[in-house]
């Protein structure tokens, strides 16, 4: 039977769009569902600050009335202006193993982009870099993280058959927590701290972070540090407010480390937290009735053996000077104390040598790779 493409126009349509992913992967041991409430907010122009500079529509693929695929079409005007492109993004794409379905979804995004003057299609990408991005092409037998996409192995074959080529790759690492801080790492940390008059700052309360303005200064640093990276668009103040509100309440401040210079300016930050992957699987994408319990248990009562590195950033004028060493010299004893065995790096750009080099003194394992694809319209 032929495939029908339906644009999401109602709350019911959006619910079906979101729930399709949960149902499609409900028996998969490696997929980690997003929280349904978070997804509703992400796709809502009233809730998601990225709509200040983004435009989007969502499409369902139907066959005989049943959903067989979905995709989001997005234009990030801020990123297009910054990178001097006219690109429509495809994101949140899922489809059964049927070439007619995947082609119909991509064709819908292409047509939507052409109507708006775009000449290139790229993805999977979200509204901004703070959304999950990149199609998994290696590591299908590895547990996903809350910040990444999991997809079936046939997805890349479909996208490549449609004429897409590699635009960028990200790699993901397991970084094993050492029994002691590597001696060379400790020595570098001491030298760098003295040479540049740096010190570690730890916050003990959320009230202190908000009152001091540190939360917003951290995101300002991330804006500067990530500016040269693939397709990055600077976060607005409304976005920053949104992320501060979203994450500050769930962070264990012992796993938040800030490096400051002698003027108390933030020059580096490392933010990590216990992995919520297994908790989210148990929650099945819902906070209620018991999802909150699984999440709180992982954060407070029975931590997993895995932690997620959420953000690591160094101010551009301090990059390449070994400042990262101060972050992990502080954090390693915390990880040991809390019983973690390894950290998930989450996606790191393959060509970002500065990021890759920071793991040289640790035992690591590259276990996943994901790709952004590109094609002319």
Secondary structure, 3 states (H helix, E strand, C coil): CCCEEEECCCHHHHHHHHHHHHHHCCCCCCCCCCCHHHHHHHCCCCCCHHHHCEEEEEEEEEECCEEEEEEEEEEEHHHHHHHCCCEEEEEEEEECCCHHHHHHHHHHHHHHHHHCCCCEEEECCCCCCCCCCCEEEECCCCCCCCCCCCCCCHHHHHHHHCCCEEEEEEEEEEEECCCCCCHHHHHHHHHHHHHCCCEEECCCCHHHHHHHCHHHHHHHHHHHHHCCCCCCCCCCHHHHHHHHHHHCCCCCHHHEEEEECCCCCEEEEEEEEECCHHHHHHHCCCCCCCHHHHHHHHHHHCCCCEEEEEEEEECHHHCCCCCHHHHHHHHHHHHHHHCCCEEECCCEECCCHHHHHCCCCCCEEEEEEEEEEEEEC
